[in-house]
Amino acid sequence: MSSTLAILTLRLGRQGHPLKPSGGGDAISQEPFRVARGIVFQHHEPGASRAGRRTERTPGHPTLAEVGPAVFVHAEPGRGKVLHMTGDDQVRMAPHGLGHRRIAHIAGTRKNTMTIDRLAGFRRAMRRLGAPLEPEYVQYGDYSIECGARLVRDLLSLPKPPTAIFAGNDDMAIGAINEAKALGRRLPDELSVIGFDDVPFAASCDPSLTTIRQPFSEMGASAMAALSALLEGKKLDERTILLPTELIVRKSVTSPG
């Protein structure tokens, strides 16, 4: 049987991170794993950032070492013939240019590479602004809409609540927007919110979400090109490729009142 290039969307488990295809069923059987010469991993579980380090076998599923070269999109690679590819997580904070100084960050899961990178970018942006970052202004969540709602309640209950919030992804940003409105806040006049990703529904929420767009198409094309090079035995100069992000300005951010 000829070898096959497997381009799979995988759901990575939080504990052991077995290499299991998302959705299951007949669409993706075990056979492609056995004949695959390389895999592009699209990372869906924010908490599963160390999937490339799995070495023990899960019944019915191979280990990373058994599938050959791999390219990770938004997941931390382990050792071996792997490449890490992601959007540039340096934060371009729209609220900075509008006079905000009390800016909070709703972050993702602790110890996750995306969380760490985006928090580091947020801290750099705050230093450039010359604004203090209060410890209570950084809240950790799980990238869900429900988490964004819960954490914005905590932030708005502070003696000095933030006038702007940068969320680690659009889901948490939209959860924060919905809950702030339910609490009677006028957005963006009393609270500005910025997200990260630019998911399809970001433009249709109320107010429409200002966010940092990731270059998903470019990431996919670059991942395929990198994997093809690895399969041809070529050496890659960089094991991590960062692609530029873009600030998409909509209506969820304005100057503080």
C-alpha positions, 0 to 999 in steps of 0.5 A: 500500500502506498504511503499517504500524507495525513492532513487531520484535524485532531482533538487532543486529550487533556491528560495523556494527549492521545492522537485521536481524530476529532469526530471519529466514526468512519470518516477517519479510520485507524488505517491512515495513521498506519500508512501516513508519512507525515501529519499536520496537527490543528490544535483544538484543545487550548489545554493540550499544549504539550501533545508532541511529548506523548511517547506511550501508546494508546490502544488503537492510536499511534504515538508521535514518533510512529507517524514521522514528521509533523507540523503543529499549528497552535500546539507546543512541539516536542522533540523530533522532526516537528515544527511549531507554527502559530500566529504572532501573539504579540498584542496590538492593543487598540485601547492603548491609543484611545486613552485607556490605562486600567486595562485587564486581561482575561487569559486562557488556561495556565501553562498553555503556550497560547496563554503564556504568549498572549499574556507576555504580549499584553504585559509588553504593551502595558509597559510601552503604555507606561500603565501599571498592571494590577495583579487582580487585572489578570484573570485566568480562564478556559477560553470559553464564553461562560468563562468570559462571563464569569471573569468579567463579573469579577473584574467589574466588582473590583473597587477600581474596575477596568475600563477596557478588557483584552480577552485571550480569544473571541469566545471569552471576549463575547462572553464578557460583552454579553455579561457586561451588558446584562449587568447594565454596562453600556458598551463600549462607552463604559467598557471596551472589549477586544478579542483574539482570533477573529472568528466568524461571529465576531462581526455579528455580536453587539457591539461588533467585536474589535479583535486581533485576526490570526492568518489561518489560511496562511498558517495552513498553507505554510504548514503544508509547505513545511511538512512537504519539505520535511518529508523530502528530507530538507532541514528547516532553518526555523523550528518555530514560524510566526506569522503576522496578525492584524488588528480588526477595529470594529465597535467594541472599543472606544475612548474611556468616558 
